[in-house]
């Protein structure tokens, strides 16, 4: 296994000493993972510089590091040394910094670079109480290291978004083989990107999710770490009849808020959530699965977990009347008229607990409500919603009459 490393190299050509040191161990490392094509690595190493010019060499395994992104700086502010020049070496995949120091100096330096090969995903497990009024929520971060190097005790940050990247330097031709005989040791040339190679989309804001504990990531390994845990999240269960969204059957939904009151409050990464119900004896039953997008702080999370068995809705158009017809004398046909429509919606609860049922109705505008047995909320110009509480083994009947203005083409 090839590891990235720092080494000191002094030559007789104006540099102090003739020794070569071994690779210097990392003291701190941070991985900011955007996706398989981009991870920002920040690692700290302690170095010692002699007075005068020093050569510091950084090496990496094949195919992982973006050479033109490698950068070195002091962790703490200093005015003793500065980088005079840097060069990339073909064949052995290394960058050489020529650092001039006004005096002997030792301390931590930070090396940053882009790396390919890391990826991450998120999944959640939720366990409700027997009454399905509260749940325990556990979020797992899965991090895969497809590089050739181990990153141990690393601080890991997951980026919820995709930054825009400018076309980078393509280095396959430069680093795929040693330089030909007689060629200069240092090669660094620009090759324009092929059409369609760079398709990252830009964005102005993104969220960062930081794992609470350091992780050790070995090559070709996937680590699962608990990143979110809240023992008591208030849960709301309700049913929705919305044929355009869920079809003719009643959907079963659960809702919770990503809030501090629920032991949460930080942005939650997108992922699959599996919800289980725990009965009085502690036995689990799967209620269903759903996917979530990025959940912002204080945002409500709605989980569609399946189709209701005990809640039934029967919707019928019981009367329709047409009046106020307007006839075009030239075309001799009706071009506009008003229509009264009367609906009856039966909501039955065959379960043993009271059920909150939301009935969504779509009405083509313009329209005017004439009669309604229940209050409703106008969600859009063409959509209203009734919310009813149906007692166990009971039926609630919604009726309404609406007048629509219909214009013929």
Residue pairs with C-beta under 8 A, 6 or more apart in sequence:
1 61
1 148
1 149
1 150
1 219
2 59
2 60
2 61
2 62
2 148
2 149
3 23
3 61
3 149
3 150
4 43
4 58
4 59
4 60
4 61
4 65
4 149
5 23
5 24
5 58
5 59
6 23
6 24
6 45
6 47
6 56
6 57
6 58
6 109
6 111
7 20
7 21
7 22
7 23
7 24
7 56
7 57
7 59
8 19
8 20
8 21
8 47
8 48
8 54
8 55
8 56
8 57
9 20
9 55
9 56
9 57
9 96
10 16
10 17
10 18
10 19
10 20
10 50
10 54
10 55
11 18
11 55
12 18
14 53
15 52
15 53
15 54
15 55
16 50
16 51
16 52
16 53
16 54
17 50
23 59
24 45
24 46
24 47
25 45
26 43
26 44
26 45
27 44
27 45
27 46
27 108
28 43
28 44
28 155
29 41
29 42
29 43
29 44
29 151
29 152
29 153
29 154
29 155
30 41
30 42
30 43
30 154
30 155
30 156
30 157
31 39
31 40
31 41
31 118
31 151
31 154
31 155
31 156
31 157
31 217
32 39
32 40
32 41
32 42
32 157
32 159
32 208
33 39
33 118
33 119
33 120
33 143
33 156
33 157
33 158
33 159
34 40
34 159
34 161
34 162
34 163
35 119
35 120
35 159
35 162
36 116
36 117
36 118
36 119
36 146
37 116
37 200
38 114
38 115
38 116
38 163
38 165
39 114
39 115
39 116
39 117
39 118
40 112
40 113
40 114
40 115
41 111
41 112
41 113
41 114
41 115
41 151
42 110
42 111
42 112
43 110
43 111
43 112
44 75
44 108
44 109
44 110
44 111
45 108
45 109
45 111
46 106
46 107
46 108
46 109
47 56
47 106
47 107
47 108
47 109
48 104
48 105
48 106
49 80
49 81
49 99
49 101
49 104
49 105
49 106
50 101
50 104
51 101
51 102
51 103
51 104
52 100
52 101
53 84
53 98
53 99
53 100
53 101
54 81
54 98
54 99
54 100
54 101
55 96
55 97
55 98
55 99
56 72
56 96
56 97
56 99
57 94
57 95
57 96
57 97
58 70
58 72
58 94
58 95
58 96
58 97
58 111
59 92
59 93
59 94
60 93
60 94
60 113
61 93
61 147
61 148
61 149
62 93
62 148
62 175
63 116
64 115
64 116
64 117
64 147
64 148
64 149
65 93
65 113
65 114
65 115
66 113
66 114
66 115
66 116
66 168
67 88
67 93
67 95
67 169
67 171
67 175
68 168
68 169
68 171
69 112
69 113
69 114
69 168
70 86
70 95
70 111
70 112
70 113
71 111
71 112
71 113
72 83
72 97
72 109
72 110
72 111
73 109
73 110
74 81
74 107
74 108
74 109
74 110
75 107
75 108
75 109
75 110
76 107
76 108
78 105
78 107
80 101
80 102
80 103
80 105
81 99
81 100
81 101
81 102
81 105
82 99
82 100
83 97
83 98
83 99
84 98
84 99
84 100
85 97
85 98
86 95
86 96
86 97
86 98
87 95
87 96
87 186
87 188
88 94
88 95
88 174
88 186
88 187
88 188
89 95
89 96
89 185
89 186
90 174
90 175
90 177
90 178
90 179
90 183
90 185
90 186
90 187
91 175
91 177
91 178
91 179
93 175
115 147
116 147
117 145
117 146
117 147
118 143
118 144
118 145
118 146
118 147
118 217
119 143
119 144
119 146
120 141
120 142
120 143
120 144
120 158
121 141
121 142
121 271
122 139
122 140
122 141
122 142
122 158
122 227
122 269
122 270
122 271
123 139
123 140
123 142
123 271
123 272
123 273
123 274
124 137
124 138
124 139
124 140
124 228
124 271
124 272
124 273
124 274
124 292
125 137
125 138
125 140
125 273
125 274
125 276
126 135
126 136
126 137
126 138
126 233
126 273
126 274
126 275
126 276
127 135
127 136
127 275
127 276
127 277
127 278
127 284
128 134
128 135
128 235
128 275
128 276
128 277
128 278
128 287
129 135
129 278
130 277
130 278
130 279
130 280
132 235
132 237
132 254
132 277
133 234
133 235
134 232
134 233
134 234
134 235
135 233
135 235
135 256
135 275
136 229
136 230
136 231
136 232
136 233
137 228
137 229
137 230
137 233
137 256
137 264
138 226
138 228
138 229
139 226
139 227
139 228
139 229
139 268
139 269
139 271
140 224
140 225
140 226
140 227
141 156
141 158
141 209
141 211
141 224
141 225
141 226
141 227
141 269
142 222
142 223
142 224
143 156
143 158
143 215
143 217
143 222
143 223
143 225
144 221
144 222
145 151
145 217
145 218
145 219
145 220
145 221
145 222
145 223
146 219
146 220
147 219
148 219
149 219
150 216
150 217
150 218
150 219
151 216
151 217
152 216
152 217
153 214
153 215
153 216
154 214
154 215
154 216
154 217
155 210
155 211
155 214
156 210
156 211
156 214
156 215
156 217
157 208
157 209
157 210
157 211
158 208
158 209
158 210
158 211
158 269
159 206
159 207
159 208
159 209
160 206
160 207
160 208
160 209
160 267
160 269
160 270
160 294
161 203
161 205
161 206
161 207
161 294
162 200
162 201
162 203
162 206
163 200
163 202
163 203
163 206
164 200
164 201
164 202
164 203
165 198
165 200
166 198
167 192
167 193
167 197
167 198
168 193
169 190
169 191
170 191
170 193
173 191
174 187
174 188
174 189
179 185
179 187
207 267
207 294
207 296
209 227
209 266
209 267
209 268
209 269
211 225
211 227
212 227
213 225
215 223
215 225
216 223
217 223
228 264
228 268
229 263
230 262
230 263
230 264
231 263
232 262
232 263
233 256
233 262
233 263
233 264
234 256
234 257
234 261
234 262
235 254
235 255
235 256
236 254
236 255
236 256
237 252
237 253
237 254
237 255
237 356
238 253
238 255
238 355
238 356
238 357
238 358
239 250
239 251
239 252
239 253
239 308
239 311
239 355
239 356
239 357
239 358
240 246
240 250
240 251
240 253
240 357
240 358
240 359
240 360
241 250
241 251
241 313
241 315
241 347
241 357
241 358
241 359
241 360
242 251
242 358
242 360
244 360
244 362
245 251
245 360
246 304
246 307
249 307
249 308
250 307
250 308
250 311
250 312
250 313
250 357
251 304
251 306
251 307
251 308
252 288
252 304
252 305
252 306
252 307
252 308
252 311
253 302
253 303
253 304
253 305
254 275
254 287
254 302
254 303
254 305
255 300
255 301
255 302
255 303
256 262
256 300
256 301
257 264
257 298
257 299
257 300
257 301
258 264
258 265
258 266
258 267
258 268
258 295
258 296
258 297
258 298
258 299
258 300
258 301
259 265
259 297
259 298
265 297
265 298
266 297
267 294
267 295
267 296
267 297
268 292
268 294
268 295
268 301
269 294
270 291
270 292
270 293
270 294
270 295
271 291
271 292
272 289
272 290
272 291
272 292
273 289
273 290
273 291
273 292
273 303
274 286
274 288
274 289
275 286
275 287
275 288
275 289
275 290
275 303
275 305
276 284
276 285
276 286
276 287
277 284
277 285
277 287
278 284
279 285
287 305
287 306
288 303
288 304
288 305
288 306
289 305
290 303
290 304
290 305
292 301
292 303
295 301
309 350
310 349
310 350
310 351
310 355
311 347
311 348
311 349
311 350
311 351
311 355
311 357
311 390
312 346
312 347
312 348
312 350
313 345
313 346
313 347
313 348
313 357
313 359
314 345
314 346
314 348
315 343
315 344
315 345
315 346
315 359
316 343
316 344
316 345
317 341
317 342
317 343
318 342
318 343
318 344
319 340
319 341
319 342
320 339
320 340
320 341
320 342
321 339
321 340
322 337
322 338
322 339
322 340
323 337
323 338
323 339
323 340
324 336
324 337
324 338
325 334
325 336
325 337
326 334
326 335
326 336
326 337
327 333
327 334
327 335
328 334
328 335
333 408
334 408
335 407
335 408
336 405
336 406
336 407
336 408
337 405
337 406
338 403
338 404
338 405
338 406
339 403
339 404
339 406
340 370
340 401
340 402
340 403
340 404
341 401
341 402
341 403
341 404
342 399
342 400
342 401
343 361
343 398
343 399
343 400
343 401
343 402
344 397
344 398
344 399
345 359
345 386
345 397
345 398
345 399
346 395
346 396
346 397
347 357
347 359
347 388
347 390
347 395
347 396
347 397
347 398
348 390
348 394
348 395
349 355
349 357
349 390
349 391
349 392
349 393
349 394
349 395
349 396
350 393
351 392
351 393
352 392
352 393
353 392
354 389
354 390
354 391
354 392
355 389
355 390
356 387
356 388
356 389
356 390
357 387
357 388
357 389
357 390
357 396
358 385
358 386
358 387
359 385
359 386
359 387
359 388
359 398
360 379
360 383
360 384
360 385
361 376
361 383
361 384
361 385
361 386
361 400
362 382
362 383
363 382
363 383
363 384
363 402
363 404
364 382
364 404
365 381
365 382
366 404
366 405
367 402
367 403
367 404
367 405
368 402
368 403
369 376
369 400
369 401
369 402
370 401
370 402
370 403
371 399
371 400
371 401
372 399
372 400
372 401
373 397
373 398
373 399
373 400
374 386
374 388
374 398
374 400
375 386
376 384
376 385
376 386
376 400
377 384
377 385
377 387
378 384
379 385
386 398
388 396
388 398
389 396
390 396
